[in-house]
């Protein structure tokens, strides 16, 4: 029984990971497109920190 439960849990987790890792990529692009100023500000802050 424990083996069956582990396999079922793994299958559910794999499905969740697919949703988490496959979907955020287009969502991230959409966010950057919706908020271009926000991303540019973050880049400026990062450059200032390096220099």
DSSP file (Angstrom, degrees, kcal/mol; ACC not computed):
  #  RESIDUE AA STRUCTURE BP1 BP2  ACC     N-H-->O    O-->H-N    N-H-->O    O-->H-N    TCO  KAPPA ALPHA  PHI   PSI    X-CA   Y-CA   Z-CA
    1    1 A X     >        0   0    0      0, 0.0     4,-2.6     0, 0.0     5,-0.2   0.000 360.0 360.0 360.0 -42.5    0.0    0.0    0.0
    2    2 A X  H  >  +     0   0    0      1,-0.2     4,-2.3     2,-0.2     5,-0.2   0.883 360.0  52.2 -60.8 -37.1    2.8    2.4    0.9
    3    3 A X  H  > S+     0   0    0      2,-0.2     4,-2.3     1,-0.2    -1,-0.2   0.925 109.4  48.8 -65.4 -42.9    4.3    1.9   -2.6
    4    4 A X  H  > S+     0   0    0      1,-0.2     4,-2.5     2,-0.2    -2,-0.2   0.926 110.9  50.5 -62.4 -43.3    1.0    2.7   -4.3
    5    5 A X  H  X S+     0   0    0     -4,-2.6     4,-2.7     1,-0.2    -1,-0.2   0.918 110.2  49.9 -61.3 -42.6    0.6    5.8   -2.2
    6    6 A X  H  X S+     0   0    0     -4,-2.3     4,-2.6     1,-0.2    -1,-0.2   0.917 111.3  48.3 -63.7 -42.4    4.1    7.0   -3.1
    7    7 A X  H  X S+     0   0    0     -4,-2.3     4,-2.4     2,-0.2    -1,-0.2   0.909 112.6  48.4 -65.6 -40.1    3.6    6.4   -6.8
    8    8 A X  H  X S+     0   0    0     -4,-2.5     4,-2.3     2,-0.2    -2,-0.2   0.919 112.2  49.0 -64.9 -42.2    0.3    8.3   -6.7
    9    9 A X  H  X S+     0   0    0     -4,-2.7     4,-2.9     1,-0.2    -2,-0.2   0.910 111.1  50.2 -63.3 -41.4    1.8   11.2   -4.8
   10   10 A X  H  X S+     0   0    0     -4,-2.6     4,-2.8     1,-0.2    -1,-0.2   0.909 109.7  50.4 -64.1 -40.9    4.7   11.3   -7.3
   11   11 A X  H  X S+     0   0    0     -4,-2.4     4,-1.8     2,-0.2    -1,-0.2   0.908 113.0  46.4 -64.0 -40.4    2.3   11.4  -10.2
   12   12 A X  H  X S+     0   0    0     -4,-2.3     4,-2.2     2,-0.2    -2,-0.2   0.920 113.5  48.6 -66.5 -43.2    0.3   14.2   -8.5
   13   13 A X  H  X S+     0   0    0     -4,-2.9     4,-3.2     1,-0.2     5,-0.2   0.905 108.7  53.5 -64.0 -40.4    3.5   16.1   -7.7
   14   14 A X  H  X S+     0   0    0     -4,-2.8     4,-2.2     1,-0.2    -1,-0.2   0.904 109.2  49.2 -61.4 -40.1    4.8   15.7  -11.3
   15   15 A X  H  X S+     0   0    0     -4,-1.8     4,-1.8     2,-0.2    -1,-0.2   0.909 112.2  48.1 -64.5 -41.3    1.5   17.2  -12.6
   16   16 A X  H  X S+     0   0    0     -4,-2.2     4,-2.4     1,-0.2    -2,-0.2   0.922 110.9  50.6 -64.7 -43.9    1.9   20.1  -10.2
   17   17 A X  H  X S+     0   0    0     -4,-3.2     4,-3.1     1,-0.2     5,-0.4   0.883 106.7  55.3 -62.7 -37.3    5.5   20.7  -11.2
   18   18 A X  H  X>S+     0   0    0     -4,-2.2     4,-2.2    -5,-0.2     5,-0.5   0.922 110.3  45.7 -60.2 -42.8    4.5   20.7  -14.8
   19   19 A X  H  X5S+     0   0    0     -4,-1.8     4,-1.1     1,-0.2     5,-0.4   0.899 116.1  46.2 -66.0 -39.7    2.0   23.4  -14.1
   20   20 A X  H  X5S+     0   0    0     -4,-2.4     4,-0.8     1,-0.2    -2,-0.2   0.904 121.9  33.1 -71.9 -40.7    4.5   25.4  -12.0
   21   21 A X  H  <5S+     0   0    0     -4,-3.1     4,-0.3    -5,-0.2    -2,-0.2   0.792 121.9  43.6 -91.5 -28.1    7.5   25.1  -14.5
   22   22 A X  H  X5S+     0   0    0     -4,-2.2     4,-0.6    -5,-0.4     3,-0.4   0.909 116.4  43.6 -83.6 -42.8    5.7   25.2  -17.8
   23   23 A X  H  X<S+     0   0    0     -4,-1.1     4,-1.8    -5,-0.5     3,-0.5   0.903 101.2  63.9 -72.6 -42.1    3.1   27.9  -17.2
   24   24 A X  H  X S+     0   0    0     -4,-0.8     4,-3.1    -5,-0.4     5,-0.2   0.750  91.4  69.0 -59.1 -22.3    5.3   30.6  -15.4
   25   25 A X  H  > S+     0   0    0     -3,-0.4     4,-1.8    -4,-0.3    -1,-0.2   0.975 107.2  34.3 -62.6 -55.3    7.5   31.1  -18.5
   26   26 A X  H  X S+     0   0    0     -4,-0.6     4,-2.5    -3,-0.5    -1,-0.2   0.865 118.5  55.1 -65.7 -33.0    4.7   32.7  -20.7
   27   27 A X  H  X S+     0   0    0     -4,-1.8     4,-2.6     2,-0.2    -2,-0.2   0.917 106.3  50.6 -64.6 -41.7    3.3   34.4  -17.5
   28   28 A X  H  X S+     0   0    0     -4,-3.1     4,-2.4     1,-0.2    -1,-0.2   0.907 110.8  49.0 -61.5 -41.8    6.8   35.9  -16.8
   29   29 A X  H  X S+     0   0    0     -4,-1.8     4,-2.1    -5,-0.2    -1,-0.2   0.911 111.0  50.4 -64.5 -40.9    7.0   37.2  -20.3
   30   30 A X  H  X S+     0   0    0     -4,-2.5     4,-2.6     2,-0.2    -2,-0.2   0.918 110.1  50.0 -62.5 -42.8    3.5   38.7  -20.0
   31   31 A X  H  X S+     0   0    0     -4,-2.6     4,-2.5     1,-0.2    -2,-0.2   0.923 110.5  49.2 -62.5 -43.7    4.4   40.4  -16.7
   32   32 A X  H  < S+     0   0    0     -4,-2.4    -1,-0.2     1,-0.2     7,-0.2   0.880 113.5  47.5 -63.8 -36.5    7.5   41.9  -18.2
   33   33 A X  H >< S+     0   0    0     -4,-2.1     3,-0.6     1,-0.2    -1,-0.2   0.873 113.6  47.0 -71.7 -36.5    5.5   43.2  -21.2
   34   34 A X  H 3< S+     0   0    0     -4,-2.6     2,-0.3     1,-0.3    -2,-0.2   0.837 124.9  31.4 -73.3 -31.8    2.7   44.6  -19.0
   35   35 A X  T 3X  +     0   0    0     -4,-2.5     4,-1.6    -5,-0.2    -1,-0.3  -0.566  66.3 151.9-126.1  68.4    5.3   46.3  -16.7
   36   36 A X  H <> S+     0   0    0     -3,-0.6     4,-2.2    -2,-0.3     5,-0.2   0.870  76.1  55.2 -66.5 -34.8    8.3   47.3  -18.8
   37   37 A X  H  > S+     0   0    0      1,-0.2     4,-2.4     2,-0.2    -1,-0.2   0.898 104.8  53.3 -64.4 -39.7    9.2   50.2  -16.5
   38   38 A X  H  > S+     0   0    0      1,-0.2     4,-1.8     2,-0.2    -1,-0.2   0.920 111.1  45.3 -63.1 -43.7    9.3   47.9  -13.5
   39   39 A X  H  X S+     0   0    0     -4,-1.6     4,-2.0    -7,-0.2    -1,-0.2   0.905 111.8  52.2 -67.6 -40.2   11.8   45.5  -15.1
   40   40 A X  H  X S+     0   0    0     -4,-2.2     4,-2.3     1,-0.2    -1,-0.2   0.900 108.0  52.0 -64.2 -39.2   13.9   48.4  -16.5
   41   41 A X  H  X S+     0   0    0     -4,-2.4     4,-2.5     1,-0.2    -1,-0.2   0.915 108.0  51.6 -62.2 -41.8   14.1   49.9  -13.0
   42   42 A X  H  X S+     0   0    0     -4,-1.8     4,-2.3     1,-0.2    -1,-0.2   0.899 109.4  50.1 -62.1 -39.6   15.3   46.6  -11.6
   43   43 A X  H  X S+     0   0    0     -4,-2.0     4,-2.4     2,-0.2    -1,-0.2   0.914 109.9  50.6 -65.3 -41.9   18.0   46.4  -14.2
   44   44 A X  H  X S+     0   0    0     -4,-2.3     4,-2.4     1,-0.2    -2,-0.2   0.927 110.6  48.7 -61.7 -44.3   19.2   49.9  -13.4
   45   45 A X  H  X S+     0   0    0     -4,-2.5     4,-2.1     1,-0.2    -1,-0.2   0.911 111.0  50.9 -62.3 -41.7   19.4   49.1   -9.7
   46   46 A X  H  X S+     0   0    0     -4,-2.3     4,-1.8     1,-0.2    -1,-0.2   0.906 110.2  49.2 -63.3 -41.2   21.3   45.9  -10.4
   47   47 A X  H  X S+     0   0    0     -4,-2.4     4,-2.3     1,-0.2    -1,-0.2   0.915 110.2  50.7 -65.5 -41.9   23.8   47.8  -12.6
   48   48 A X  H  < S+     0   0    0     -4,-2.4    -1,-0.2     1,-0.2    -2,-0.2   0.893 108.2  53.5 -62.2 -38.5   24.3   50.5   -9.9
   49   49 A X  H  < S+     0   0    0     -4,-2.1    -1,-0.2     1,-0.2    -2,-0.2   0.889 109.7  47.7 -64.4 -38.3   25.0   47.8   -7.3
   50   50 A X  H  <        0   0    0     -4,-1.8    -2,-0.2     1,-0.2    -1,-0.2   0.933 360.0 360.0 -68.6 -45.4   27.7   46.2   -9.5
   51   51 A X     <        0   0    0     -4,-2.3    -1,-0.2    -5,-0.1    -2,-0.2   0.490 360.0 360.0 -77.7 360.0   29.5   49.5  -10.2
